[in-house]
């Protein structure tokens, strides 16, 4: 199930009943995508990963056509091209175009509206993010076995993680791209290709100023929580911390923490930190 920014809802629904192990009925397609409770008049073997466009009026999703073929569907219209597999599609930069990672010939590539979009073939590529301000596209990718990196506009970062990259976030203006990653058994961030030296047990969701100049995140080390701003760790540890908030003018940061059972809210000047 998904909820659009405008309040519309969508979900994968079963629209045809079947008895146990009724393979023939299943092969005909028993699933559809329902938007605001109304199923689209198109059935598929399986449906995954629904995305709304910015208006909340259109949906795109991955669909399984038969035992071996997959494609991307926009509302009720499937791409003409069939693939070995697909990952979650996203709408491209405020328009009606849709981009998605697809598997073809054993490699993963990015397609747009059923046609090749990026040229590079990857061992794996997924978790697409689009900057609505700049139109830049980024994804978590692997071009070497056992190594994860970021590809932005089909150019691979000069940075790799040997375990995972879990999240990818653009600043509102699109100038800063932040990745949450695990490398050599510890967690850290990479900001515009540069790894931070956090070596944390856990890293939580980062907070990014709209202009991308300030990146802040809560980390956990040895059971204590710490606030980090632009790769500077504030030395005071807490029993728990929530996501920080950066002021609109980039001059202050709100720290929310618990120490010895007491909840604290502390407003700090970024001038003193940076």
C-alpha positions in Angstrom: 0.0 0.0 0.0 1.2 3.5 -0.7 0.0 7.1 0.1 0.6 10.0 -2.3 1.7 13.4 -1.2 -1.8 14.6 -2.1 -3.6 12.0 -0.1 -4.5 9.5 -2.7 -4.0 5.8 -2.0 -3.0 2.7 -4.0 -2.6 -0.9 -3.2 -2.0 -4.3 -4.8 -5.4 -6.2 -4.7 -6.6 -9.7 -5.6 -9.6 -9.3 -7.9 -10.2 -12.9 -9.0 -10.9 -15.7 -6.6 -9.2 -19.0 -6.9 -9.2 -22.3 -5.1 -6.1 -23.8 -3.6 -3.4 -24.7 -6.1 -5.5 -23.6 -9.0 -2.6 -22.9 -11.3 -4.6 -22.3 -14.4 -6.6 -19.4 -12.8 -3.4 -18.0 -11.3 -1.7 -18.0 -14.7 -4.5 -15.8 -16.1 -3.6 -13.0 -13.6 -5.5 -12.4 -10.5 -3.9 -9.2 -9.2 -4.6 -5.6 -10.0 -3.6 -2.1 -8.8 -6.4 -0.3 -6.9 -6.3 3.5 -6.7 -8.6 5.1 -4.0 -10.3 1.7 -3.7 -11.1 1.2 -7.4 -9.2 -1.5 -9.2 -7.6 -0.8 -12.6 -9.2 -3.0 -15.3 -5.9 -4.8 -16.0 -4.8 -8.1 -14.3 -1.3 -9.5 -13.8 0.4 -12.5 -12.3 2.0 -10.3 -9.6 2.4 -6.6 -8.9 5.0 -4.9 -6.7 6.3 -1.4 -5.8 3.6 1.1 -6.6 4.8 4.8 -7.1 2.7 7.9 -7.5 3.6 10.9 -9.5 3.8 14.4 -7.9 0.2 15.1 -8.6 -1.0 11.9 -7.1 -3.1 11.2 -10.2 -0.9 8.6 -11.9 0.7 5.3 -10.7 3.5 3.1 -12.0 4.5 -0.3 -10.8 6.4 -3.5 -11.6 4.3 -6.4 -12.9 4.9 -10.1 -13.7 3.4 -11.0 -17.0 4.0 -14.8 -17.0 6.4 -17.3 -15.5 9.5 -15.6 -16.8 8.6 -12.1 -18.1 8.3 -8.8 -16.2 7.6 -5.2 -17.2 6.6 -1.8 -15.9 3.0 -0.6 -16.0 1.8 3.0 -15.9 -1.8 3.2 -14.8 -3.2 0.5 -17.0 -0.7 0.5 -19.9 2.3 -1.9 -19.8 5.6 -1.1 -21.5 6.0 -3.0 -24.8 9.4 -4.3 -23.6 9.7 -7.5 -21.5 12.5 -8.1 -19.0 14.0 -10.8 -16.8 13.1 -8.7 -13.7 12.3 -5.1 -12.7 12.7 -2.9 -9.6 10.5 -0.1 -8.4 9.7 2.6 -11.0 9.6 6.3 -10.3 8.2 9.3 -12.1 10.9 11.5 -13.6 11.3 15.1 -12.5 7.7 16.2 -12.2 6.4 14.9 -15.5 4.6 11.8 -16.8 7.8 9.9 -17.9 8.7 6.9 -15.8 12.2 5.4 -15.2 13.0 2.0 -13.7 15.8 -0.5 -13.2 15.3 -3.5 -15.4 17.2 -6.8 -15.9 18.1 -7.7 -19.4 20.7 -10.3 -20.6 21.7 -10.9 -17.0 22.6 -7.2 -16.4 20.7 -4.3 -14.8 20.1 -1.1 -16.7 17.9 2.0 -16.4 15.0 2.3 -18.9 12.7 5.3 -19.4 9.2 4.9 -20.9 10.2 1.5 -22.3 13.4 2.6 -23.9 17.1 2.6 -22.7 17.9 5.6 -20.6 21.4 5.0 -19.1 24.0 3.2 -21.2 25.9 1.4 -18.4 25.1 -2.2 -17.5 25.4 -3.0 -13.8 25.5 -6.2 -11.8 22.7 -4.6 -9.8 21.1 -1.2 -9.6 18.0 -0.2 -7.6 16.5 2.4 -5.2 16.2 5.2 -7.7 15.9 8.7 -6.4 15.1 11.8 -8.5 15.8 15.4 -7.6 12.7 17.2 -8.6 14.6 20.5 -8.6 17.5 19.5 -11.0 16.3 16.4 -12.7 19.3 14.5 -11.5 18.8 10.7 -11.0 20.8 8.5 -8.6 20.7 4.9 -7.7 22.4 2.3 -5.5 24.5 0.2 -7.8 27.1 -2.6 -8.0 29.5 -2.9 -10.9 31.9 -5.2 -9.0 30.9 -8.3 -7.1 30.8 -7.6 -3.3 31.0 -3.8 -3.7 28.2 -1.2 -3.6 28.4 2.4 -4.8 26.2 5.2 -6.1 25.6 6.0 -9.8 24.4 9.5 -10.5 23.3 10.3 -14.0 25.0 7.1 -15.1 28.4 8.2 -13.6 29.7 6.0 -10.8 31.0 7.5 -7.6 34.6 7.1 -6.7 33.5 5.4 -3.5 32.5 1.9 -2.5 31.0 0.0 0.5 31.7 -3.7 0.9 28.4 -4.6 2.8 25.4 -2.3 1.9 24.0 1.1 1.0 20.6 1.3 2.7 19.4 4.8 1.9 19.9 7.6 -0.7 18.6 11.1 -0.1 18.8 14.3 -2.1 18.7 17.8 -0.5 15.6 19.8 -1.6 17.7 21.9 -4.1 19.4 18.8 -5.5 22.9 20.0 -4.8 23.7 17.4 -2.1 23.3 13.6 -2.3 23.7 11.6 0.9 24.1 7.8 1.2 23.8 5.7 4.3 26.2 2.8 4.1 27.8 0.0 6.0 31.5 -0.7 5.2 33.9 -3.0 7.1 31.3 -3.8 9.8 30.6 -0.1 10.7 28.1 2.5 9.5 28.7 5.9 8.1 27.5 8.5 5.6 28.8 9.4 2.2 28.0 13.0 1.1 28.7 13.9 -2.6 31.1 11.0 -2.9 33.0 11.7 0.3 32.8 9.1 3.1 32.5 10.4 6.6 34.8 8.8 9.3 32.0 7.8 11.7 32.6 4.1 12.2 29.3 3.9 14.1 27.3 0.9 15.3 24.2 2.5 13.9 23.4 5.5 11.7 19.9 6.9 11.5 18.0 8.9 8.9 20.0 12.1 8.1 18.6 15.6 8.2 19.7 17.8 5.3 19.2 21.6 5.0 17.3 22.7 1.9 20.4 24.2 0.3 22.5 21.1 1.0 25.1 22.9 3.0 24.3 21.2 6.4 24.0 17.4 6.9 23.2 16.2 10.3 22.6 12.7 11.6 22.3 10.7 14.9 24.6 7.8 15.4 25.0 5.1 18.0 28.3 4.0 19.4 28.7 1.5 22.3 25.2 2.1 23.4 25.4 5.9 23.4 23.8 8.3 21.0 25.7 11.2 19.4 24.8 14.1 17.1 27.0 14.6 14.0 27.0 17.8 11.9 29.0 17.9 8.7 31.2 15.0 9.9 31.8 16.7 13.3 30.8 14.5 16.2 29.4 16.4 19.2 31.1 14.6 22.1 28.2 14.6 24.6 26.6 11.1 24.6 22.9 10.4 25.4 20.7 7.4 26.1 18.6 8.1 23.1 18.3 10.8 20.4 15.7 11.6 17.8 16.2 13.1 14.4 17.6 16.7 14.6 16.0 19.7 13.0 17.9 22.4 11.1 16.6 26.0 11.3 15.4 27.5 7.9 18.3 30.0 8.0 20.9 27.3 8.6 22.1 29.0 11.8 20.8 26.7 14.5 20.1 23.0 15.1 17.5 21.5 17.4 18.8 18.4 19.3 16.2 16.1 20.9 17.6 13.7 23.4 17.1 11.6 26.6 19.6 11.5 29.4 19.0 9.6 32.7 15.3 9.4 31.9 14.9 13.1 31.3 13.9 14.4 27.9 15.9 17.4 26.6 15.5 19.8 23.8 18.6 21.9 23.1 19.0 24.6 20.4 22.6 25.0 19.4 24.3 27.6 17.2 25.8 26.0 14.1 28.6 28.7 14.2 29.9 27.2 17.4 29.9 23.6 15.9 31.3 24.3 12.5 
